[in-house]
């Protein structure tokens, strides 16, 4: 199955989340069954991200959206865990700060878009400004409804400047969300994840569904597509996203840059240094330490160092051989 085609939201299409099976898991019946394929794509992600970093010509922005407990943190852990953190950034967006609120709504997001060669992951994103603000009437309809076009323009600017954008909506059903809430209650290690907001938002399920459907349909474009990922099964969510990201990066036909030095000349210098140091080491070993006045034993005998007490006659003297003694280079 082609996951890119299967889960992609076609530009301009009308989205109906009620018709999307959140429990879909393709031919895989369990995490164990899917694990070999998941690991294969994890390795591909590692290699392709390294190639993107080395090439330094383009970047990747991954946006994650979903309801509370949909698995955004888990997805980040899986995807980022397959990559070199040196080439990745993760930014979680919460309530705007005073400084952020004083700018246009896209300002705080633009600051965290990736440099060339980098992968950036947004945990929630600029889409919060057409979701929560709409559901809770935080701004007038004429304001949030105009933001769809503004978001499309913003993402077009990024795409035109070498940033590839992949947006994932993590789709769970109400029953799965409630089950995950219960897991958080029952497991002390997950208590830190519990917030009043989780339960405060649940009564607005239908309102959020409508908001998500409009956002997905109005802002899925050729240059910044949305993917609706069935996420009741965490292991399938991880597999699907890894596969889509890896196959997208593969399609870019990235290449390692040409070396900036003469490799043959560097090889000659390396072999010359290696041979010189090997000959010097062999010569030193044949001659012994006496032939090199810059080598002394450490620690020295007490007779040579007044700061070391002399050994009493009844105490055994240390072995005068090289065993157990370190060589110290005296400048």
Residue, then its C-alpha position, 0 to 999 in steps of 0.5 A: x500500500x502506498x501510504x502517501x496516497x492512502x493518507x494524503x488529503x487532496x488539495x481542496x477536498x472536503x474532509x470527513x473525519x467520521x469516515x476515517x477509521x482511527x483503528x486502521x493498521x493495514x496488514x499488520x496485526x500487532x506491534x511485533x509483526x510491524x516491528x521489522x518494517x518500522x525498524x527498516x524505515x527508522x534506519x532510512x530516516x537516520x541515513x536520509x537525515x544525515x544526507x540532508x545535513x551533509x548536502x545543506x541545500x534544503x530543510x524539512x518541517x514536520x507539523x504535528x496536530x491532534x487532540x489531547x492524548x493523540x500521541x504527538x510526544x510519542x511520535x516525536x520520540x520515535x521520529x527524532x529517536x531515529x535521527x541525529x539530534x544535532x540536525x534536529x529541533x523540536x518546538x512545542x507551542x503553548x499559549x503565546x507569551x506577551x511578546x508573541x501576542x504583540x506580533x502577527x500570529x505567524x511571527x512566533x512560528x517563523x522564528x523556529x522554521x529549520x535552517x538548510x540541512x535541518x529538520x524541525x518538528x512543531x508539536x502543535x503549530x500555527x494551526x492552533x490559530x484556526x483551531x482553539x481560537x475558533x472553538x472558543x471564540x477567542x477572535x472573530x470569525x472574520x479573523x480566523x477564517x482569513x488565516x487559512x489563506x495566510x497560512x497557505x502563503x506562509x508555507x508557500x514562502x517556506x517551500x519556495x526557499x527550500x523547506x519541505x513541509x509534511x503535516x500530520x493529523x493524528x486521528x484517534x476516536x473518543x473511546x481511545x482518548x478516554x482509554x489513554x486518559x485512564x492510563x494516565x490516571x492508573x500509571x504514576x509515571x504518567x501523572x505528570x501528563x494529566x492536566x485540567x485542560x484535557x477534560x475541559x476540552x473533551x465536551x468540545x469534541x464535535x466543535x474541534x472535529x469541524x475545525x480540524x476538517x476545515x483546516x485540513x481541507x483548506x490548507x492541504x496543498x501540493x507543497x505542504x500536504x496534510x496526512x490523516x494518520x490512524x493513531x489508535x494503534x501507536x505502533x502503526x502511527x509510528x510506522x506510517x509517519x516514518x514511512x511517509x517521511x522516509x519516502x518523501x526524503x528519498x524522492x528528493x534525490x539528495x546527494x553528498x556534496x563534492x569534497x572541497x579538498x583534493x582527496x588524492x593529495x589528502x591520502x598521500x599526506x595521511x599515508x606519509x604521516x602514518x609511515x613516519x610515525x610508525x617508523x619513529x615508534x619502531x625505532x624508539x622501541x628497538x633503542x629502549x628508553x635510555x636512548x631517549x633522554x626525554x623519557x623518564x620513569x614516573x614515579x621516580x625513585x625516592x633517592x632522585x626525589x626528596x619529596x618521596x620518603x626513602x623506603x625502609x630497609x625492611x620494606x620490599x623495594x619496587x620491581x626495577x623492571x618496566x612492569x607497573x611503571x609509566x613513562x613520562x615525557x619531560x619537556 
